[in-house]
Amino acid sequence: MIAVWWDNLRESCDMRMMAGTSAAVCWLLLLAISPVFSTAPTLIAQGLSWRIVAVFCSVVLFVISLVLGAKGENPEGKALSSGVAFTGATAFLGVLLHRFTESAAIDFLAAVFVACGVAGLCLGWAQPFSTIRLRKRVVASAAGAICGCILYFAIVAIPQPFALFVGACLPIASTACWMVLRASAAPDDAESETGFHLQSADRIARDGSGADPAQGIEMRRAVLHPFGRELSAAIALYGMLFVLAGHVLPETESMWVLSVVPGVVNVAAFLIIEIALTLYMVKRIHRENPVVAYRPATILVAIAFLLLPFSSSELSLACMAIAFAGFGSFMVFFWIVMGNISQKWRLPYLRVYAQGFLTLLAGIAAGELVAWLLVLIRQPGFDYVATLSIVSLFLLVAMAWQMSDGSRFANETKEMGGQFFEPDASMRDEDDSSGSPDLDRVAERYRLSPREVEVLALLLKGRSIPYICDELFIAKSTAQTHVRHIYSKMEITGGRQELIDRIEQDGYSLA
């Protein structure tokens, strides 16, 4: 079983991509919720800190990237490789400068360097993730998140200063994996896999060429606002709730940033939910569905804030961890969706990802302001925790009222053979051929397994092996093995046409 899963993982996800994203995820986790890099406070009411300056500088860099992307410019070739390598080096230098300097000016420079690392890693990995098929993007995102959490535990277990040095090297390792991956890719990989040689949405929006009027209107809307009002509101809200969950107990926050325990608990909760969602996706629904990561996020965050007023100071850490798991689940969904949007509308990945992260950072800034206001207005008898819980739950209800379903943001492009994850009744009836009475009789006569019946149904529709792999979430070798078994059991030697003839000769309908 483990060997089969490993083969499927290797075929569905490039190991260099998984290693690089794991290092990037681990570095971001260490930066956000661990004292390995910094013990600076995160609550703005406690004063301007290194982390807050780094976030502000990241906003500036994402704004610059958004402006470049809005002009249709994506860095390519040597400029892109040099930029990614530079950000890895600056991230390494920024962490070390912060830990070993006492000068406020140098500390500010360190925050700028770290911000370059954050923006560079996010936008650098956006390039390969926006040019691969949805199945590979889902697998690479889930695997990167899981391995990044495991790597986090390994690093925080190392005593200082070794943990600091190993963690600081992660951006360099991540960018090295990125450069190796890029160097090994064929020049036309993006075009051959995603069809980027087609007209971009920017061009269609300007001149309306190559699209019918309805499609042109939809594309113009995508160019102006690719995430739409509903998803943008959800992105900002999750950023706000992430901050509010982190400021559950302002009095103890200064002690929390000195301990590795809160970070370990948060990452453990995220790791557990990510493994559970991945297993559910692979074992139950057998297809690459990022909505699996989106839907539990709201429930987890709501549970955390619902239990918060009834928990003690010790249990409040568990509530914070549940909320963090929900936020992490949403971030996996969000990362996948940004790649989908970039592919679907042929938009520059630089613009899509920069706008997405800016929306998230806007929510984080709003969360900091709300937390600061709640601390500011506290008086004797004012229950800060209960007020925080009520405000957060109200925001969740408002989001749920405005955005009831995120599935339509997670569709693979039609040019890549994709379809809606949750089709309507007519589409579901059409695609659910495994439940056909005729195919049930074929399975009984030739002793086909349930999975072989699913493969047979797709073969009879003329689907290719790559399509079958993506549809059933199986490796190419596994799909080919099922096809061989079907041909062997049915004694087919002349290929698919003979298979169709055999079904018709036996009196079964293909309608």
NUROPA-178191 format. One record per residue (C-alpha): residue in one letter; x, y, z; chain; residue number from 1. Coordinates in steps of 0.5 Angstrom, whole numbers. Layout:
SITE type xx yy zz mol seq
SITE A X Y Z A NUM
...
This chain:
SITE type xx yy zz mol seq
SITE M 0 0 0 A 1
SITE I 6 5 2 A 2
SITE A 9 3 -4 A 3
SITE V 3 5 -9 A 4
SITE W 2 11 -5 A 5
SITE W 9 13 -6 A 6
SITE D 9 12 -14 A 7
SITE N 3 16 -14 A 8
SITE L 6 21 -11 A 9
SITE R 12 21 -15 A 10
SITE E 8 21 -21 A 11
SITE S 3 27 -19 A 12
SITE C 8 31 -16 A 13
SITE D 15 33 -18 A 14
SITE M 20 32 -12 A 15
SITE R 24 38 -13 A 16
SITE M 17 42 -13 A 17
SITE M 15 39 -6 A 18
SITE A 22 40 -3 A 19
SITE G 22 47 -5 A 20
SITE T 15 49 -3 A 21
SITE S 16 45 4 A 22
SITE A 22 49 6 A 23
SITE A 18 55 4 A 24
SITE V 12 53 8 A 25
SITE C 17 51 14 A 26
SITE W 21 58 14 A 27
SITE L 14 62 14 A 28
SITE L 12 58 20 A 29
SITE L 18 59 23 A 30
SITE L 18 67 22 A 31
SITE A 10 67 24 A 32
SITE I 9 63 30 A 33
SITE S 16 61 33 A 34
SITE P 21 64 37 A 35
SITE V 27 61 33 A 36
SITE F 28 67 29 A 37
SITE S 25 72 33 A 38
SITE T 21 74 40 A 39
SITE A 19 81 38 A 40
SITE P 11 82 40 A 41
SITE T 6 81 34 A 42
SITE L 1 86 37 A 43
SITE I 1 93 35 A 44
SITE A -1 95 42 A 45
SITE Q 5 93 45 A 46
SITE G 9 98 40 A 47
SITE L 12 97 33 A 48
SITE S 16 91 32 A 49
SITE W 21 88 27 A 50
SITE R 15 83 25 A 51
SITE I 10 89 24 A 52
SITE V 15 92 20 A 53
SITE A 17 86 15 A 54
SITE V 9 86 14 A 55
SITE F 9 93 12 A 56
SITE C 15 92 7 A 57
SITE S 12 86 4 A 58
SITE V 6 90 3 A 59
SITE V 10 95 -1 A 60
SITE L 13 89 -5 A 61
SITE F 7 86 -7 A 62
SITE V 4 93 -9 A 63
SITE I 10 94 -14 A 64
SITE S 9 86 -17 A 65
SITE L 2 88 -18 A 66
SITE V 3 94 -22 A 67
SITE L 8 90 -26 A 68
SITE G 3 85 -27 A 69
SITE A -3 89 -29 A 70
SITE K 2 92 -35 A 71
SITE G 2 84 -37 A 72
SITE E 9 84 -35 A 73
SITE N 12 77 -32 A 74
SITE P 19 77 -30 A 75
SITE E 22 71 -35 A 76
SITE G 29 68 -36 A 77
SITE K 35 71 -33 A 78
SITE A 31 76 -29 A 79
SITE L 27 71 -26 A 80
SITE S 32 67 -24 A 81
SITE S 36 72 -21 A 82
SITE G 31 75 -17 A 83
SITE V 29 69 -14 A 84
SITE A 36 67 -12 A 85
SITE F 37 74 -9 A 86
SITE T 31 74 -5 A 87
SITE G 33 67 -2 A 88
SITE A 40 70 0 A 89
SITE T 36 77 3 A 90
SITE A 32 72 7 A 91
SITE F 38 68 10 A 92
SITE L 41 75 11 A 93
SITE G 35 78 14 A 94
SITE V 34 73 20 A 95
SITE L 41 73 22 A 96
SITE L 42 81 22 A 97
SITE H 35 81 26 A 98
SITE R 38 76 31 A 99
SITE F 45 79 32 A 100
SITE T 44 86 32 A 101
SITE E 42 91 37 A 102
SITE S 42 97 32 A 103
SITE A 35 100 31 A 104
SITE A 37 102 24 A 105
SITE I 40 95 22 A 106
SITE D 34 91 25 A 107
SITE F 29 95 20 A 108
SITE L 34 93 14 A 109
SITE A 33 86 17 A 110
SITE A 26 87 16 A 111
SITE V 26 89 9 A 112
SITE F 31 83 7 A 113
SITE V 26 79 10 A 114
SITE A 20 82 7 A 115
SITE C 24 81 0 A 116
SITE G 24 73 2 A 117
SITE V 17 73 3 A 118
SITE A 15 76 -3 A 119
SITE G 20 73 -7 A 120
SITE L 19 66 -5 A 121
SITE C 11 67 -6 A 122
SITE L 12 70 -12 A 123
SITE G 17 65 -15 A 124
SITE W 14 59 -13 A 125
SITE A 7 62 -16 A 126
SITE Q 11 61 -23 A 127
SITE P 11 54 -23 A 128
SITE F 5 53 -20 A 129
SITE S 1 57 -25 A 130
SITE T 3 53 -30 A 131
SITE I 2 45 -28 A 132
SITE R -5 41 -29 A 133
SITE L -9 42 -23 A 134
SITE R -8 35 -20 A 135
SITE K -1 36 -20 A 136
SITE R -2 43 -16 A 137
SITE V -7 40 -11 A 138
SITE V -2 34 -10 A 139
SITE A 4 39 -9 A 140
SITE S 1 44 -5 A 141
SITE A -2 39 0 A 142
SITE A 5 35 0 A 143
SITE G 9 42 1 A 144
SITE A 4 44 7 A 145
SITE I 5 37 10 A 146
SITE C 12 36 9 A 147
SITE G 13 43 12 A 148
SITE C 10 42 18 A 149
SITE I 14 36 19 A 150
SITE L 20 40 18 A 151
SITE Y 18 45 23 A 152
SITE F 18 40 28 A 153
SITE A 25 38 27 A 154
SITE I 28 45 27 A 155
SITE V 24 47 33 A 156
SITE A 27 41 37 A 157
SITE I 34 43 35 A 158
SITE P 38 47 40 A 159
SITE Q 40 54 39 A 160
SITE P 44 57 35 A 161
SITE F 43 51 31 A 162
SITE A 36 52 30 A 163
SITE L 37 59 28 A 164
SITE F 42 57 22 A 165
SITE V 38 51 20 A 166
SITE G 32 55 19 A 167
SITE A 35 61 16 A 168
SITE C 38 57 11 A 169
SITE L 31 54 8 A 170
SITE P 30 60 3 A 171
SITE I 36 58 0 A 172
SITE A 35 51 0 A 173
SITE S 28 53 -3 A 174
SITE T 30 57 -8 A 175
SITE A 36 52 -10 A 176
SITE C 30 47 -11 A 177
SITE W 26 52 -16 A 178
SITE M 32 54 -20 A 179
SITE V 34 46 -21 A 180
SITE L 26 45 -23 A 181
SITE R 27 51 -28 A 182
SITE A 33 49 -31 A 183
SITE S 31 42 -32 A 184
SITE A 24 44 -35 A 185
SITE A 23 45 -43 A 186
SITE P 23 52 -46 A 187
SITE D 16 50 -48 A 188
SITE D 13 46 -42 A 189
SITE A 8 52 -40 A 190
SITE E 5 52 -47 A 191
SITE S 5 45 -48 A 192
SITE E 1 43 -41 A 193
SITE T -3 49 -40 A 194
SITE G -4 52 -47 A 195
SITE F -1 59 -45 A 196
SITE H 0 60 -53 A 197
SITE L -7 62 -53 A 198
SITE Q -10 69 -53 A 199
SITE S -9 72 -46 A 200
SITE A -15 75 -42 A 201
SITE D -12 82 -42 A 202
SITE R -12 82 -50 A 203
SITE I -19 79 -50 A 204
SITE A -21 85 -45 A 205
SITE R -18 90 -50 A 206
SITE D -20 88 -57 A 207
SITE G -26 83 -56 A 208
SITE S -22 78 -61 A 209
SITE G -23 71 -60 A 210
SITE A -29 70 -56 A 211
SITE D -36 71 -56 A 212
SITE P -40 77 -53 A 213
SITE A -42 74 -46 A 214
SITE Q -35 71 -46 A 215
SITE G -32 77 -47 A 216
SITE I -36 81 -41 A 217
SITE E -34 75 -37 A 218
SITE M -26 76 -38 A 219
SITE R -27 83 -38 A 220
SITE R -29 82 -31 A 221
SITE A -24 77 -29 A 222
SITE V -18 82 -32 A 223
SITE L -21 88 -27 A 224
SITE H -22 84 -21 A 225
SITE P -20 76 -22 A 226
SITE F -22 74 -15 A 227
SITE G -29 77 -15 A 228
SITE R -33 80 -9 A 229
SITE E -34 74 -5 A 230
SITE L -28 71 -5 A 231
SITE S -24 77 -4 A 232
SITE A -28 78 2 A 233
SITE A -27 71 5 A 234
SITE I -19 72 4 A 235
SITE A -19 79 7 A 236
SITE L -24 76 13 A 237
SITE Y -19 70 14 A 238
SITE G -13 74 15 A 239
SITE M -17 78 20 A 240
SITE L -19 72 24 A 241
SITE F -12 69 24 A 242
SITE V -10 75 27 A 243
SITE L -15 76 32 A 244
SITE A -14 68 34 A 245
SITE G -7 70 35 A 246
SITE H -9 75 40 A 247
SITE V -13 71 44 A 248
SITE L -10 73 51 A 249
SITE P -6 80 50 A 250
SITE E -3 79 57 A 251
SITE T 0 73 56 A 252
SITE E 2 74 49 A 253
SITE S 9 77 51 A 254
SITE M 10 70 54 A 255
SITE W 8 66 49 A 256
SITE V 13 69 44 A 257
SITE L 18 67 48 A 258
SITE S 16 59 48 A 259
SITE V 16 54 42 A 260
SITE V 10 51 45 A 261
SITE P 4 55 42 A 262
SITE G 8 55 35 A 263
SITE V 8 47 36 A 264
SITE V 1 46 38 A 265
SITE N -1 51 32 A 266
SITE V 3 47 27 A 267
SITE A 1 40 30 A 268
SITE A -7 42 29 A 269
SITE F -5 44 22 A 270
SITE L -2 38 20 A 271
SITE I -7 34 23 A 272
SITE I -13 37 19 A 273
SITE E -8 37 13 A 274
SITE I -7 30 13 A 275
SITE A -14 28 15 A 276
SITE L -17 32 9 A 277
SITE T -12 29 4 A 278
SITE L -13 22 6 A 279
SITE Y -21 24 5 A 280
SITE M -19 27 -2 A 281
SITE V -15 21 -4 A 282
SITE K -19 15 -1 A 283
SITE R -26 18 -1 A 284
SITE I -27 22 -7 A 285
SITE H -22 20 -11 A 286
SITE R -21 27 -15 A 287
SITE E -17 33 -14 A 288
SITE N -22 38 -11 A 289
SITE P -19 44 -7 A 290
SITE V -26 45 -4 A 291
SITE V -24 40 1 A 292
SITE A -19 44 4 A 293
SITE Y -24 50 4 A 294
SITE R -30 48 7 A 295
SITE P -28 45 14 A 296
SITE A -24 52 15 A 297
SITE T -30 56 16 A 298
SITE I -33 50 21 A 299
SITE L -26 50 25 A 300
SITE V -25 57 26 A 301
SITE A -32 58 28 A 302
SITE I -31 52 33 A 303
SITE A -25 56 36 A 304
SITE F -29 62 37 A 305
SITE L -35 59 40 A 306
SITE L -31 55 45 A 307
SITE L -27 61 47 A 308
SITE P -31 65 52 A 309
SITE F -32 58 56 A 310
SITE S -25 56 56 A 311
SITE S -19 57 61 A 312
SITE S -13 61 60 A 313
SITE E -10 54 58 A 314
SITE L -15 52 54 A 315
SITE S -15 58 50 A 316
SITE L -9 56 47 A 317
SITE A -13 50 44 A 318
SITE C -18 54 41 A 319
SITE M -12 58 38 A 320
SITE A -9 52 35 A 321
SITE I -16 50 32 A 322
SITE A -17 57 29 A 323
SITE F -10 56 26 A 324
SITE A -12 50 23 A 325
SITE G -18 53 20 A 326
SITE F -13 58 17 A 327
SITE G -8 54 14 A 328
SITE S -13 49 11 A 329
SITE F -16 56 7 A 330
SITE M -9 58 5 A 331
SITE V -8 51 2 A 332
SITE F -15 52 -2 A 333
SITE F -13 60 -3 A 334
SITE W -6 58 -6 A 335
SITE I -9 53 -11 A 336
SITE V -15 57 -13 A 337
SITE M -10 63 -15 A 338
SITE G -6 58 -20 A 339
SITE N -13 56 -23 A 340
SITE I -15 63 -24 A 341
SITE S -8 65 -27 A 342
SITE Q -9 59 -32 A 343
SITE K -17 60 -33 A 344
SITE W -16 67 -35 A 345
SITE R -9 67 -38 A 346
SITE L -7 73 -33 A 347
SITE P 0 74 -31 A 348
SITE Y 1 70 -25 A 349
SITE L 5 76 -22 A 350
SITE R -1 80 -22 A 351
SITE V -6 74 -19 A 352
SITE Y -2 72 -14 A 353
SITE A 0 79 -12 A 354
SITE Q -7 82 -11 A 355
SITE G -9 75 -7 A 356
SITE F -3 76 -2 A 357
SITE L -5 84 -2 A 358
SITE T -12 82 0 A 359
SITE L -10 77 5 A 360
SITE L -5 82 8 A 361
SITE A -11 88 8 A 362
SITE G -15 83 12 A 363
SITE I -9 82 17 A 364
SITE A -8 89 18 A 365
SITE A -15 90 19 A 366
SITE G -15 85 25 A 367
SITE E -9 88 28 A 368
SITE L -13 95 28 A 369
SITE V -19 91 31 A 370
SITE A -15 87 36 A 371
SITE W -12 94 38 A 372
SITE L -18 98 39 A 373
SITE L -21 92 43 A 374
SITE V -15 93 48 A 375
SITE L -15 100 48 A 376
SITE I -23 100 50 A 377
SITE R -22 95 56 A 378
SITE Q -25 98 62 A 379
SITE P -26 94 69 A 380
SITE G -32 89 67 A 381
SITE F -30 89 60 A 382
SITE D -30 82 57 A 383
SITE Y -24 82 52 A 384
SITE V -25 75 50 A 385
SITE A -32 74 50 A 386
SITE T -32 81 45 A 387
SITE L -27 78 41 A 388
SITE S -31 71 40 A 389
SITE I -38 75 38 A 390
SITE V -34 80 33 A 391
SITE S -31 74 30 A 392
SITE L -37 70 30 A 393
SITE F -41 76 27 A 394
SITE L -36 76 21 A 395
SITE L -36 69 20 A 396
SITE V -44 69 19 A 397
SITE A -43 75 15 A 398
SITE M -38 72 10 A 399
SITE A -43 65 10 A 400
SITE W -49 70 8 A 401
SITE Q -45 73 2 A 402
SITE M -41 67 0 A 403
SITE S -44 60 1 A 404
SITE D -40 56 -4 A 405
SITE G -33 56 -6 A 406
SITE S -33 51 -11 A 407
SITE R -34 55 -17 A 408
SITE F -27 58 -16 A 409
SITE A -24 52 -16 A 410
SITE N -25 49 -23 A 411
SITE E -20 47 -28 A 412
SITE T -19 50 -34 A 413
SITE K -24 48 -40 A 414
SITE E -18 48 -45 A 415
SITE M -14 43 -40 A 416
SITE G -20 38 -40 A 417
SITE G -23 40 -33 A 418
SITE Q -30 41 -31 A 419
SITE F -34 43 -25 A 420
SITE F -32 39 -19 A 421
SITE E -40 39 -17 A 422
SITE P -44 39 -23 A 423
SITE D -51 40 -24 A 424
SITE A -56 34 -24 A 425
SITE S -55 33 -31 A 426
SITE M -48 33 -31 A 427
SITE R -48 28 -25 A 428
SITE D -52 23 -29 A 429
SITE E -48 24 -35 A 430
SITE D -41 22 -32 A 431
SITE D -44 17 -27 A 432
SITE S -43 11 -32 A 433
SITE S -41 6 -26 A 434
SITE G -48 6 -24 A 435
SITE S -51 4 -31 A 436
SITE P -55 -2 -30 A 437
SITE D -51 -5 -37 A 438
SITE L -44 -3 -34 A 439
SITE D -46 -7 -28 A 440
SITE R -48 -13 -32 A 441
SITE V -41 -12 -36 A 442
SITE A -38 -12 -29 A 443
SITE E -41 -19 -27 A 444
SITE R -40 -22 -33 A 445
SITE Y -33 -21 -34 A 446
SITE R -31 -20 -26 A 447
SITE L -29 -13 -27 A 448
SITE S -27 -10 -20 A 449
SITE P -31 -3 -18 A 450
SITE R -25 1 -20 A 451
SITE E -24 -3 -27 A 452
SITE V -32 -1 -28 A 453
SITE E -30 6 -27 A 454
SITE V -24 6 -32 A 455
SITE L -28 2 -37 A 456
SITE A -34 8 -37 A 457
SITE L -29 13 -39 A 458
SITE L -25 9 -44 A 459
SITE L -32 8 -47 A 460
SITE K -33 15 -47 A 461
SITE G -26 16 -51 A 462
SITE R -22 19 -45 A 463
SITE S -15 18 -46 A 464
SITE I -10 15 -40 A 465
SITE P -8 22 -38 A 466
SITE Y -15 24 -37 A 467
SITE I -17 18 -33 A 468
SITE C -11 19 -29 A 469
SITE D -14 26 -27 A 470
SITE E -21 24 -26 A 471
SITE L -20 18 -22 A 472
SITE F -14 21 -18 A 473
SITE I -9 15 -20 A 474
SITE A -2 15 -23 A 475
SITE K -1 13 -30 A 476
SITE S 2 6 -29 A 477
SITE T -4 5 -24 A 478
SITE A -9 7 -30 A 479
SITE Q -5 3 -35 A 480
SITE T -5 -3 -31 A 481
SITE H -13 -3 -30 A 482
SITE V -14 -2 -38 A 483
SITE R -9 -9 -38 A 484
SITE H -14 -12 -33 A 485
SITE I -20 -10 -37 A 486
SITE Y -17 -12 -44 A 487
SITE S -15 -19 -41 A 488
SITE K -21 -21 -37 A 489
SITE M -25 -19 -43 A 490
SITE E -20 -22 -48 A 491
SITE I -19 -16 -52 A 492
SITE T -13 -16 -57 A 493
SITE G -15 -10 -62 A 494
SITE G -15 -4 -58 A 495
SITE R -21 1 -56 A 496
SITE Q -25 0 -62 A 497
SITE E -26 -8 -61 A 498
SITE L -28 -6 -54 A 499
SITE I -33 -2 -56 A 500
SITE D -35 -7 -61 A 501
SITE R -35 -13 -56 A 502
SITE I -40 -9 -51 A 503
SITE E -45 -7 -57 A 504
SITE Q -45 -15 -59 A 505
SITE D -46 -17 -52 A 506
SITE G -53 -13 -53 A 507
SITE Y -51 -7 -48 A 508
SITE S -52 0 -49 A 509
SITE L -47 5 -49 A 510
SITE A -52 11 -49 A 511
